[in-house]
Amino acid sequence: MTSLSGQFARRFSYWLVVTLALVLAPTGIFAAPHASIVIDARSGEVLHEENADARLHPASLTKMMTLYITFQELERGSISLDSMVTVTKHAASQPPSRLGLKPGQKIAVRYLIRAAAIKSANDAAAALGDFIGGNQDDFARRMTRTAKALGMTNTTFKNANGLTAPGHLSSARDMNNLGRHLFYDFPQYYNIFSRRSSDAGIATVNNTNRRFLDAYKGADGIKTGYTVAAGFNLTASAERDGKRLIATIFGATSTPNRNAEMTKLLNKAFEKARKNAPFNPPDAPGATDALVAQADTALPEVEGGAGKTLRVTTGMATSPRPQARPAAPAPETLTAAAEAVDEMQDGILGALAEATGTDLLAEQASEVADATVPAAALAVEGVELASAETGEALPSEDALTEAVANLPADALPAVDTAAVTPEELPFQIASAAAAVAPPKRRTPIYDDAATGPAPAEQQEVVSFSTSGDRHWAITVGRYNSSYEAEKALLKMQLVESATLNASLPKVMQKSGGFEATFVGLTQDQADLACRRLQARSVTCFTIGE
């Protein structure tokens, strides 16, 4: 009897604390400080700001940085969308909102990205952080270094998901800056923030921002956040009549209040924004910045691979076309090289012996596919659970638990195109672009939505050809002279080397000037290249040959 009485008392106390947290938080007793900012994404011009530099709790807006670093690793080729992540005890123990991960479970990176971006799942974000950084503390330090490289001067991260922690702080201006970088630095992944729902492997996840996305014309992202200490936060992006705005709110009192305030701010800013604002996109971190940010963060093994050590180098991922074969080296040089090759081969064979077999991978994939998730794990972030029949917001047990858990406790290298003479340009275009080309981007998320895990890529040495399906080209402008067109081609190939390194720059004399084109592309490559160039306000058209 005593045990039953004690159990009743504990449950009563629990629900009393939860009720007080939910009732008092919006009224001002626990009200979070308020801040907001709106900028023109094209130029960076500030159209509105209030308390924008105050260091406040970012809540789940933190996950934008976790995803930014994940996209960096995908672009570098260190991981792929199909890389299998083993869920740590730390990640599985995170409070709601959750995907429902279990310790030791294996799940693909693509599903963790969807869960973190769309549902704002704390366990998914923590799993990505542990996978990339090795542990929470090391990943948080990398997050902070990356923030500094992006110009986020008032931000310090302590975890990958944004749960309240001492010293885990940011500002409305910094989070707005991060949202702008996500849009411009990773356009091939940005569309995930506008999805209303998606398959996250073990569950279908719904977007925590779907009400605002559905209600506000032109809205296409980006991220919500809520803790008791932070209030209701939102970084949003919308485009109307060729104008692109990004806005951030900290400390709203509820989801409806947050959405109403964001609507008001954006409406006023769209009226104020110039129609022909100058295009000045943010500079992505250069190769040096990216390497410094991840210098002391060693990636864990990617399942199915044998490498165990990440060696950081300041050299670029590709190199210029080799020169003519030199004279035969001295015999002692050949002997030393042969010994080095033998050592390398021994190391590779030893590592391969430790690699995981395909049968085990198939068995683990089957386990993940059969895994079930409790209904409570599907609750959306914050303190609301949408009713399927009425659409009204109702409190969820997961959201109540989170409210209690979160109660506050105490670039590319510069190229001097002016120094290049017209006679040198055709050769310099190819060699300079190859010298600075970053690793090829992995297939965008939206292209892989319905496909299963892909086999490991094999490196191939191929020769360029415009035969087969490479009958597409793009044109990036018409110029008064061949020299100007060649200089423009050089600039474009440096800026978009990831998408144009398989093409051939070509100047075509037409009536009215010299047309700068890239030929030898597939239709998909041409479409992607034009989309990326148009995002930088460069006129671009595809041409089917």
C-alpha positions as CSV (number, residue, x, y, z in Angstrom):
1,M,0.0,0.0,0.0
2,T,2.8,2.3,0.9
3,S,4.5,1.5,-2.4
4,L,1.3,2.4,-4.3
5,S,1.0,5.7,-2.4
6,G,4.5,6.6,-3.1
7,Q,4.1,5.8,-6.8
8,F,0.9,7.9,-6.9
9,A,2.7,10.8,-5.3
10,R,5.6,10.7,-7.7
11,R,3.3,10.6,-10.7
12,F,1.2,13.5,-9.3
13,S,4.4,15.5,-8.7
14,Y,5.6,14.8,-12.3
15,W,2.4,15.9,-13.9
16,L,2.2,19.0,-11.7
17,V,5.7,20.1,-12.8
18,V,4.8,19.4,-16.4
19,T,1.6,21.4,-16.1
20,L,3.3,24.3,-14.5
21,A,6.0,24.3,-17.2
22,L,3.4,24.4,-20.0
23,V,1.1,26.9,-18.4
24,L,3.7,29.3,-17.0
25,A,6.2,29.3,-19.9
26,P,4.1,31.4,-22.3
27,T,2.8,33.8,-19.6
28,G,6.1,35.4,-18.8
29,I,7.2,33.7,-15.6
30,F,9.4,31.4,-17.7
31,A,9.2,33.6,-20.8
32,A,12.4,33.4,-22.9
33,P,14.1,36.6,-24.1
34,H,13.0,37.7,-27.5
35,A,15.1,38.5,-30.6
36,S,14.5,38.7,-34.4
37,I,16.2,39.7,-37.6
38,V,15.2,39.7,-41.3
39,I,17.7,40.0,-44.2
40,D,17.6,40.1,-48.0
41,A,19.3,36.8,-48.8
42,R,20.6,38.2,-52.2
43,S,22.6,41.1,-50.8
44,G,22.8,40.4,-47.1
45,E,21.1,43.7,-46.3
46,V,19.4,43.8,-42.9
47,L,15.8,44.8,-43.3
48,H,14.8,44.4,-39.6
49,E,16.6,43.6,-36.4
50,E,15.7,43.5,-32.7
51,N,18.1,42.3,-30.0
52,A,19.8,40.3,-32.9
53,D,23.2,39.9,-31.2
54,A,22.0,38.8,-27.8
55,R,23.4,35.4,-26.8
56,L,20.4,33.2,-26.3
57,H,19.4,29.5,-26.4
58,P,19.1,28.3,-30.0
59,A,17.3,25.1,-29.2
60,S,16.9,22.9,-32.3
61,L,18.1,25.6,-34.7
62,T,21.4,24.0,-33.6
63,K,20.6,21.1,-35.9
64,M,21.3,23.4,-38.9
65,M,25.0,23.3,-38.0
66,T,24.9,19.6,-37.5
67,L,23.4,19.2,-41.0
68,Y,25.8,21.8,-42.5
69,I,28.8,19.8,-41.3
70,T,27.2,16.6,-42.5
71,F,26.8,18.1,-45.9
72,Q,30.5,19.2,-45.8
73,E,31.5,15.6,-45.2
74,L,29.2,14.4,-48.0
75,E,30.8,16.9,-50.4
76,R,34.3,15.9,-49.4
77,G,33.5,12.2,-49.9
78,S,34.4,11.2,-46.4
79,I,31.0,9.7,-46.0
80,S,28.1,8.9,-48.3
81,L,24.3,8.9,-48.0
82,D,24.5,5.1,-47.7
83,S,27.1,5.0,-45.0
84,M,25.8,2.9,-42.1
85,V,25.9,4.6,-38.7
86,T,26.0,2.4,-35.5
87,V,23.8,4.2,-33.0
88,T,25.7,5.0,-29.7
89,K,24.2,4.7,-26.2
90,H,24.6,8.5,-26.0
91,A,22.5,9.1,-29.1
92,A,19.8,6.6,-28.2
93,S,19.4,8.1,-24.8
94,Q,18.4,11.6,-26.1
95,P,15.0,12.9,-24.9
96,P,12.2,13.8,-27.4
97,S,11.6,14.7,-30.1
98,R,13.0,11.3,-31.2
99,L,13.1,9.0,-34.2
100,G,13.3,6.0,-31.8
101,L,16.8,4.8,-32.3
102,K,18.2,2.0,-30.1
103,P,21.9,1.4,-29.0
104,G,23.8,-0.7,-31.5
105,Q,21.1,-0.2,-34.2
106,K,22.5,0.5,-37.7
107,I,20.9,3.1,-40.0
108,A,22.0,5.0,-43.1
109,V,23.1,8.6,-43.0
110,R,20.3,9.6,-45.4
111,Y,17.7,8.6,-42.9
112,L,19.4,10.5,-40.0
113,I,19.5,13.6,-42.2
114,R,15.8,13.4,-42.9
115,A,14.9,12.8,-39.3
116,A,17.1,15.7,-38.0
117,A,16.0,18.2,-40.7
118,I,12.3,17.3,-40.9
119,K,11.2,15.9,-37.5
120,S,14.0,17.6,-35.5
121,A,14.8,14.3,-33.9
122,N,17.3,14.7,-31.1
123,D,18.6,11.1,-31.3
124,A,19.2,11.4,-35.1
125,A,21.2,14.6,-34.7
126,A,23.3,13.1,-31.9
127,A,23.9,10.0,-33.9
128,L,25.3,12.1,-36.8
129,G,27.5,14.1,-34.4
130,D,28.9,10.9,-32.8
131,F,29.5,9.4,-36.2
132,I,31.3,12.3,-37.7
133,G,33.0,13.6,-34.6
134,G,33.6,10.4,-32.7
135,N,31.8,11.8,-29.6
136,Q,29.6,14.7,-28.6
137,D,32.4,16.9,-27.1
138,D,34.7,16.7,-30.2
139,F,31.8,17.3,-32.6
140,A,30.6,20.3,-30.6
141,R,34.1,21.8,-30.8
142,R,34.1,21.3,-34.5
143,M,30.6,22.9,-34.7
144,T,32.0,26.0,-32.9
145,R,35.0,26.2,-35.1
146,T,32.8,26.0,-38.2
147,A,30.6,28.7,-36.8
148,K,33.6,31.0,-36.4
149,A,34.6,30.2,-40.0
150,L,31.1,31.3,-41.1
151,G,31.3,34.6,-39.2
152,M,29.1,33.5,-36.3
153,T,30.9,35.4,-33.6
154,N,28.3,35.0,-30.8
155,T,27.9,31.2,-31.0
156,T,29.2,28.3,-28.9
157,F,27.9,24.8,-29.3
158,K,28.0,22.1,-26.6
159,N,25.9,19.4,-28.4
160,A,24.6,18.4,-31.8
161,N,20.8,18.8,-31.2
162,G,20.4,22.0,-29.2
163,L,19.1,20.6,-25.9
164,T,19.7,23.2,-23.2
165,A,23.3,23.1,-21.8
166,P,25.5,25.6,-20.0
167,G,27.3,27.7,-22.5
168,H,25.3,26.4,-25.5
169,L,24.4,29.8,-26.9
170,S,23.9,31.7,-30.2
171,S,22.1,34.7,-31.5
172,A,19.4,35.5,-34.0
173,R,21.9,37.1,-36.4
174,D,24.2,34.1,-36.2
175,M,21.5,31.6,-36.9
176,N,20.2,33.7,-39.7
177,N,23.7,33.7,-41.2
178,L,23.8,29.9,-40.9
179,G,20.5,29.6,-42.7
180,R,21.8,31.7,-45.5
181,H,24.9,29.6,-45.9
182,L,22.8,26.4,-46.0
183,F,20.8,27.9,-48.9
184,Y,23.8,29.1,-50.9
185,D,26.5,26.6,-50.0
186,F,24.4,23.4,-50.4
187,P,21.6,24.1,-52.9
188,Q,21.5,20.4,-53.8
189,Y,20.4,19.5,-50.3
190,Y,18.4,22.6,-49.3
191,N,15.1,21.2,-50.6
192,I,14.9,18.7,-47.7
193,F,13.8,21.6,-45.4
194,S,10.6,22.1,-47.4
195,R,9.4,18.5,-47.3
196,R,6.2,18.0,-45.4
197,S,7.1,14.4,-44.6
198,S,9.7,11.8,-45.6
199,D,10.8,8.2,-45.0
200,A,13.4,8.0,-42.3
201,G,14.0,4.3,-42.6
202,I,12.2,3.1,-39.4
203,A,9.4,5.6,-39.5
204,T,7.7,8.3,-41.7
205,V,8.6,11.7,-40.2
206,N,6.5,14.9,-40.4
207,N,7.9,18.4,-40.7
208,T,7.7,20.4,-37.5
209,N,7.4,23.5,-39.6
210,R,4.6,22.3,-41.9
211,R,2.0,24.7,-40.6
212,F,4.1,27.7,-41.6
213,L,5.2,26.2,-44.9
214,D,1.5,25.5,-45.8
215,A,0.3,28.9,-44.7
216,Y,2.9,31.3,-46.0
217,K,3.2,31.8,-49.8
218,G,6.8,31.3,-51.0
219,A,8.1,29.7,-47.8
220,D,10.5,26.8,-48.3
221,G,12.3,26.3,-45.0
222,I,14.2,26.1,-42.8
223,K,14.1,25.0,-39.1
224,T,12.1,25.2,-35.9
225,G,13.3,25.0,-32.4
226,Y,11.8,24.7,-28.9
227,T,12.9,24.3,-25.3
228,V,11.6,25.9,-22.2
229,A,14.7,28.0,-21.9
230,A,14.6,29.1,-25.5
231,G,10.9,29.5,-26.2
232,F,9.7,28.9,-29.7
233,N,12.4,29.6,-32.3
234,L,12.3,29.6,-36.1
235,T,14.6,30.4,-39.0
236,A,12.5,30.8,-42.1
237,S,13.2,31.4,-45.8
238,A,10.7,32.6,-48.4
239,E,10.8,33.9,-52.0
240,R,8.3,36.2,-53.7
241,D,8.6,38.1,-57.0
242,G,12.3,37.3,-57.3
243,K,13.1,38.5,-53.8
244,R,14.5,36.0,-51.3
245,L,14.3,36.7,-47.5
246,I,15.7,34.8,-44.5
247,A,14.4,35.6,-41.0
248,T,15.0,34.3,-37.5
249,I,12.9,34.6,-34.4
250,F,14.0,33.6,-30.8
251,G,11.7,33.4,-27.8
252,A,8.1,33.3,-29.2
253,T,5.5,32.1,-26.7
254,S,3.9,29.4,-28.8
255,T,3.8,27.9,-32.3
256,P,0.9,30.1,-33.5
257,N,2.6,33.2,-31.9
258,R,5.8,32.4,-33.7
259,N,4.2,31.8,-37.1
260,A,2.1,35.0,-36.8
261,E,5.1,37.1,-35.9
262,M,7.2,35.6,-38.7
263,T,4.4,36.3,-41.2
264,K,4.3,39.9,-40.0
265,L,8.1,40.4,-40.3
266,L,8.3,38.8,-43.7
267,N,5.4,40.8,-45.1
268,K,6.9,44.1,-44.1
269,A,10.4,43.0,-45.3
270,F,9.1,42.0,-48.7
271,E,7.6,45.5,-49.1
272,K,10.9,47.1,-48.1
273,A,13.2,44.8,-50.1
274,R,14.5,46.3,-53.3
275,K,13.4,44.6,-56.5
276,N,16.9,44.7,-58.1
277,A,19.1,44.2,-55.0
278,P,22.7,43.5,-55.7
279,F,23.7,39.8,-55.7
280,N,26.3,39.2,-53.0
281,P,26.1,35.6,-51.8
282,P,28.1,34.6,-48.7
283,D,31.5,33.1,-49.2
284,A,31.6,29.5,-48.4
285,P,34.5,28.5,-46.1
286,G,37.6,27.9,-48.2
287,A,39.6,24.7,-48.2
288,T,41.9,26.0,-45.4
289,D,38.9,27.0,-43.2
290,A,37.2,23.6,-43.7
291,L,40.4,21.7,-42.9
292,V,41.0,23.8,-39.7
293,A,37.4,23.2,-38.6
294,Q,37.8,19.4,-38.8
295,A,41.5,19.1,-38.2
296,D,41.3,17.3,-34.9
297,T,38.1,15.4,-35.6
298,A,38.9,11.9,-36.9
299,L,36.0,10.2,-38.6
300,P,35.2,6.7,-37.4
301,E,35.3,3.7,-39.7
302,V,32.6,3.7,-42.4
303,E,31.0,0.3,-42.4
304,G,32.2,-1.7,-45.4
305,G,35.5,0.1,-45.6
306,A,38.8,-0.8,-44.2
307,G,40.4,2.6,-43.5
308,K,41.0,3.5,-39.9
309,T,43.0,6.7,-40.1
310,L,42.0,10.1,-41.5
311,R,45.0,12.0,-42.7
312,V,44.4,15.7,-43.2
313,T,46.3,17.5,-45.9
314,T,46.1,21.0,-47.3
315,G,46.4,19.7,-50.9
316,M,43.4,19.8,-53.1
317,A,41.5,16.6,-54.0
318,T,42.4,16.7,-57.7
319,S,45.5,17.9,-59.5
320,P,46.3,19.4,-62.9
321,R,46.9,17.2,-66.0
322,P,50.3,15.6,-65.7
323,Q,53.2,16.8,-67.9
324,A,55.1,14.7,-70.3
325,R,56.9,11.6,-69.0
326,P,60.2,12.6,-67.4
327,A,63.5,10.8,-67.8
328,A,63.9,7.5,-66.1
329,P,64.7,7.9,-62.3
330,A,67.8,6.7,-60.7
331,P,67.9,2.9,-59.6
332,E,68.0,3.8,-55.9
333,T,64.8,5.9,-56.3
334,L,63.0,2.9,-57.9
335,T,64.1,0.6,-55.1
336,A,62.8,3.0,-52.4
337,A,59.5,3.4,-54.3
338,A,59.1,-0.4,-54.5
339,E,59.7,-0.8,-50.8
340,A,57.1,1.9,-50.1
341,V,54.6,0.2,-52.3
342,D,55.2,-3.2,-50.6
343,E,54.6,-1.5,-47.2
344,M,51.4,0.1,-48.4
345,Q,50.1,-3.1,-49.9
346,D,50.7,-5.0,-46.6
347,G,48.8,-2.3,-44.7
348,I,45.9,-2.4,-47.2
349,L,45.6,-6.2,-47.0
350,G,45.7,-6.1,-43.3
351,A,42.9,-3.5,-43.1
352,L,40.8,-5.4,-45.7
353,A,40.9,-8.5,-43.5
354,E,39.1,-6.5,-40.8
355,A,36.4,-5.2,-43.2
356,T,32.8,-6.2,-42.5
357,G,31.3,-8.8,-44.9
358,T,28.3,-8.2,-47.1
359,D,26.3,-11.0,-45.5
360,L,26.4,-9.2,-42.2
361,L,25.4,-6.0,-43.8
362,A,22.4,-7.6,-45.4
363,E,21.4,-9.1,-42.0
364,Q,21.8,-5.7,-40.3
365,A,19.8,-4.0,-43.0
366,S,17.0,-6.5,-42.5
367,E,17.0,-5.8,-38.8
368,V,16.7,-2.1,-39.4
369,A,13.9,-2.6,-41.9
370,D,11.9,-4.8,-39.4
371,A,12.4,-2.4,-36.5
372,T,9.2,-0.8,-35.1
373,V,8.9,2.5,-33.3
374,P,6.5,3.3,-30.5
375,A,3.8,5.7,-31.4
376,A,5.1,8.1,-28.8
377,A,8.4,8.4,-30.8
378,L,6.5,9.8,-33.7
379,A,5.5,13.0,-31.9
380,V,6.7,16.2,-33.6
381,E,9.1,18.5,-31.9
382,G,7.7,21.0,-29.3
383,V,4.5,20.7,-27.3
384,E,2.1,19.8,-30.0
385,L,0.9,16.6,-31.7
386,A,-1.3,17.1,-34.7
387,S,-4.6,15.2,-34.6
388,A,-5.2,13.2,-37.9
389,E,-8.9,14.0,-37.8
390,T,-9.2,17.5,-36.4
391,G,-5.8,19.0,-37.2
392,E,-5.8,20.6,-33.7
393,A,-2.7,20.7,-31.5
394,L,-2.8,18.4,-28.5
395,P,-0.2,17.9,-25.8
396,S,1.9,14.7,-26.3
397,E,3.6,12.7,-23.6
398,D,6.9,13.0,-25.4
399,A,6.5,16.7,-25.6
400,L,5.7,17.0,-21.9
401,T,8.8,14.9,-21.1
402,E,10.9,17.2,-23.2
403,A,9.5,20.3,-21.5
404,V,10.6,18.9,-18.1
405,A,14.0,17.7,-19.4
406,N,14.7,21.2,-20.7
407,L,13.8,23.2,-17.6
408,P,16.7,25.7,-17.1
409,A,19.2,24.5,-14.4
410,D,21.0,27.1,-12.6
411,A,36.5,29.6,-50.9
412,L,38.3,29.1,-53.4
413,P,41.9,30.3,-54.0
414,A,42.1,33.8,-55.6
415,V,42.8,33.7,-59.3
416,D,44.2,36.8,-61.0
417,T,42.4,36.6,-64.3
418,A,43.7,40.1,-65.3
419,A,47.2,38.7,-65.4
420,V,46.3,36.0,-67.9
421,T,46.9,36.9,-71.5
422,P,44.4,36.0,-74.3
423,E,46.9,33.6,-75.8
424,E,47.3,31.7,-72.5
425,L,43.6,31.4,-71.5
426,P,42.5,28.3,-73.4
427,F,45.2,26.2,-71.7
428,Q,44.8,28.0,-68.3
429,I,41.1,27.3,-68.2
430,A,41.6,23.6,-68.1
431,S,44.6,23.5,-65.8
432,A,43.5,26.1,-63.3
433,A,40.1,24.6,-62.9
434,A,41.5,21.1,-62.4
435,A,43.9,22.4,-59.8
436,V,41.2,23.8,-57.5
437,A,38.4,21.3,-58.2
438,P,36.9,20.0,-54.9
439,P,35.7,16.4,-54.6
440,K,32.6,15.7,-56.8
441,R,29.3,16.2,-54.9
442,R,27.5,13.1,-53.9
443,T,24.1,12.5,-55.5
444,P,21.5,15.0,-54.1
445,I,19.1,13.7,-51.5
446,Y,16.1,14.2,-53.7
447,D,17.6,12.0,-56.4
448,D,17.9,9.1,-53.9
449,A,14.6,9.3,-52.2
450,A,13.2,6.0,-53.6
451,T,16.4,4.0,-54.0
452,G,18.0,1.6,-51.6
453,P,21.6,1.6,-50.5
454,A,24.0,1.9,-53.4
455,P,27.1,-0.3,-53.9
456,A,30.4,1.2,-53.0
457,E,31.9,3.5,-55.7
458,Q,34.9,2.3,-57.7
459,Q,37.5,4.7,-58.9
460,E,37.8,4.8,-62.6
461,V,40.2,6.5,-65.0
462,V,38.2,7.7,-67.9
463,S,38.9,9.9,-70.9
464,F,36.6,12.8,-71.8
465,S,34.3,12.3,-74.7
466,T,31.3,14.2,-76.1
467,S,29.9,11.0,-77.5
468,G,27.2,8.9,-75.8
469,D,24.7,11.0,-73.9
470,R,26.9,14.0,-73.5
471,H,25.1,16.1,-76.2
472,W,24.1,18.9,-73.9
473,A,25.7,22.3,-73.4
474,I,25.1,25.5,-71.4
475,T,25.7,29.1,-72.3
476,V,26.6,31.6,-69.7
477,G,26.6,34.9,-71.6
478,R,27.6,36.8,-74.8
479,Y,30.6,39.1,-74.8
480,N,32.2,41.7,-77.0
481,S,35.5,39.9,-77.4
482,S,36.8,36.3,-77.4
483,Y,39.1,37.3,-74.5
484,E,36.2,38.5,-72.3
485,A,34.3,35.2,-73.1
486,E,37.3,33.1,-72.2
487,K,37.9,35.0,-69.0
488,A,34.2,34.5,-68.0
489,L,34.6,30.7,-68.7
490,L,37.6,30.5,-66.5
491,K,35.7,32.3,-63.7
492,M,32.7,30.1,-64.0
493,Q,34.7,26.9,-64.1
494,L,36.5,28.0,-60.9
495,V,33.3,28.9,-59.2
496,E,31.4,25.7,-60.2
497,S,34.2,23.3,-60.7
498,A,32.2,20.5,-59.0
499,T,29.6,20.6,-61.7
500,L,31.6,21.8,-64.7
501,N,34.9,19.8,-64.4
502,A,33.6,17.2,-66.8
503,S,32.7,19.8,-69.5
504,L,34.8,21.5,-72.2
505,P,34.8,25.3,-72.2
506,K,34.3,26.7,-75.7
507,V,33.9,30.2,-77.2
508,M,31.5,30.4,-80.2
509,Q,31.4,33.5,-82.4
510,K,27.8,34.5,-83.1
511,S,26.2,37.5,-84.5
512,G,26.4,40.2,-81.9
513,G,29.4,38.8,-80.0
514,F,31.2,35.8,-78.6
515,E,29.2,33.2,-76.7
516,A,30.7,31.5,-73.7
517,T,29.6,27.9,-73.5
518,F,30.4,24.6,-71.8
519,V,29.9,21.6,-74.0
520,G,30.0,17.8,-73.5
521,L,27.5,17.5,-70.6
522,T,24.7,15.2,-70.0
523,Q,21.2,16.7,-69.6
524,D,21.3,16.2,-65.8
525,Q,24.7,17.8,-65.6
526,A,23.6,20.7,-67.7
527,D,20.4,21.3,-65.6
528,L,22.3,21.1,-62.3
529,A,25.1,23.4,-63.5
530,C,22.5,26.0,-64.7
531,R,20.5,25.8,-61.4
532,R,23.7,26.4,-59.4
533,L,24.8,29.3,-61.6
534,Q,21.4,30.9,-61.6
535,A,21.5,30.7,-57.8
536,R,24.5,33.0,-58.1
537,S,22.5,35.4,-60.4
538,V,24.4,34.2,-63.5
539,T,22.4,34.0,-66.7
540,C,22.5,30.4,-67.9
541,F,20.6,28.4,-70.5
542,T,20.8,24.7,-71.4
543,I,21.2,23.7,-75.0
544,G,20.4,20.2,-76.3
545,E,22.7,19.3,-79.2
